Amino acid sequence: RYHCPVPKIFYVQLTVGNSEFFGEGKTRQAARHNAAMKALQALQNEPIPEKLPQNGETGKESEEDKDANKSEISVVFEIALKRNIPVSFEVIKESGPPHMKSFVTRVTVGEFTAEGEGNSKKLSKKRAAMSVLQELKKLPPLPVIEKPKLYFKKRPKTILKTGPEYGQGMNPISRLAQIQQAKKEKEPEYVLLSERGMPRRREFVMQVKVGNEITTGTGPNKKIAKRNAAEAMLLQLGYKASTPLQDQPEKLGENKSWNGQNVGFPEPTSNTPKGILHLSPDVYQEMEASRNKSAPGTTVSYLSPKEMSQTSSSFFSISPTTNSTATIARELLMNGTSPTAEAIGLKGISPASPCSAVQPSKQLEYLARIQGFQ
């Protein structure tokens, strides 16, 4: 005959605090559920404790839990570091046969000393640390030192340069963008509305939007149209117009040097009639020097500008040769008339009136012929 097997019954013990609960079931899981149900029914009727554990107690317990996860050697080093105490481990004794050696290690922590013995250096070091740790825990707690509060200097807020006169002379596009950044608002939005005109005479219309304000600007290219739109927006927002750059017409008698600066040249204030060629005394001296190189036998006396305007007959030794012709040419170039020519009797060279002065081209041709350039 075959007998039916007796079903197995599992028993589980559950411990909650100081209470114990037993559960049973056909399986382990069922027995655990049964024990948990009994524990819940019992704990629901118990009141909630009024006093919670204090912070100091929880702190100590948490420190003990942390130390439980650390080795004794690490705890010794941490305590010594907090109290600024030196630590040293030293193997002072080694005995026994090679297969069963015994080590004795001494640990010194400040004034405290302890020894530990074991069949390995690591074990003896651990036991020595455990011995000295009992003495270190008896030390009074360290005083709580309050950390000094760190005082940070408040940075002065940057002055918002949003006045009506801010940015005059700047590019309107950059000026408008900086004003919006200073206000911590959204940057301007530019949109090309249309492009009209002939292929080589295009006109672009650009729109700029700042908040709820919208303005437009036109120009022969997109850059100028964008700039004009930004300028119109600045005027609409109440800012002064930007000074135009390189838009003013250049004045007469002003030239730009290599670095872009304007260099003014004074206009001649001579009362001589127009059409007469004027040369500086330095140019005359260079011309006379070149002429002397070609004809070393002749001597020339150089005159100052004041002496140039006076009659040259009293200053020059006039000879009917090359010297007299050079003097006549100089007087014609400077004043348009030649008293020397009148004194000699060359009336054809000296003009009868200022209106009939010799033209610069004729004077230059005559002067070149005298100097031997042709």
ABEGO torsion letter per residue (X at the ends): XBBBBBBBBBBBBBBBEABBBBBBBABAAAAAAAAAAAAAAAAAABBBBABBBBAAAAAAAAAAAAAAABBAAAAAAAAAAAAGBBBBBBBABBBEBAABBBBBBBBBBEABBBBBBBABAAAAAAAAAAAAAAAAAABBBBBBBBBBBBBBBBBBBBBBBABAABGBGBBAAAAAAAAAAAAGBBBBBBBBABBBEBAABBBBBBBBBBEABBBBBBBABAAAAAAAAAAAAAAAAGBBBBBBBGABBBBBGBBBBAAGBBBBBBBBABABBBGBBBBBAAAAAAAAAAAAAABAABBBBBBBAAAAABBAAAABBBBABAAAAAAAAAAAAAAGBBAAAAAAGBAAABBABAAABBBAAAAAAAAAAAAGAX
